[in-house]
Amino acid sequence: MRTEGGTRRARRFDPERRQRILDAAIEVIAEHGVAGTTHRLIAAAADVPLGSLTYHFAGLDQLLAQAFTRLAERLSRAYAAHFDGVRDRDGLVEAVTDMVHGNAGAAAGEWAVSYELYLAALRDPALRSVTEEWMRTSRTVLERFVDPDTARGLDALIEGLLMHRMLSTTPFPREIIRGAVARAVAPPPERPA
């Protein structure tokens, strides 16, 4: 692009623009849902020209998939870090209880986006790879403490408890969460010989 004097105008150097667009997409999804998310809303939230979205992403579907991936990676890191100090099953029960009772290190908007991802993945098989990787990562963390089958069940329990806690209009007692988690990770009873 040239100025009035015929000299070339310098391009604005913005190496973080792509990541800012992805973060803005997460914010827009949290506020408007996937169905209400548009290029214009994302561009406004990211404070970038509309053309930046089409420059960096082939379309809205690609942008949303990459935004969901970015969120899943961020939440997966927080999830793994939450279990760093756990050494045994009792510690696992307390860590999971703390996580569910305290929103697992994510803001309410991030949980809203994660549920939008689950719903979108039901309709768009291309997004299932994002959800599958997220679940696989969660199970891998849990498998440090329990066998793979228990980890799969515990992962599903955590998701369900988080959803129930977030959607409940009354406080979700910590004791109920702890009891459910303790039962899920309890060793199976020994069978008589």
Secondary structure, 3 states (H helix, E strand, C coil): CECCCCCECCCCCCCCHHHHHHHHHHHHHHHHCCCCCCHHHHHHHHCCCHHHHHHHCCCHHHHHHHHHHHHHHHHHHHHHHHCCCCCCHHHHHHHHHHHHHCHHHCCHHHHHHHHHHHHHHHHCHHHHHHHHHHHHHHHHHHCCCCCHHHHHHHHHHHHHHHHHHHHCCCCCCHHHHHHHHHHHHCCCCCCCC
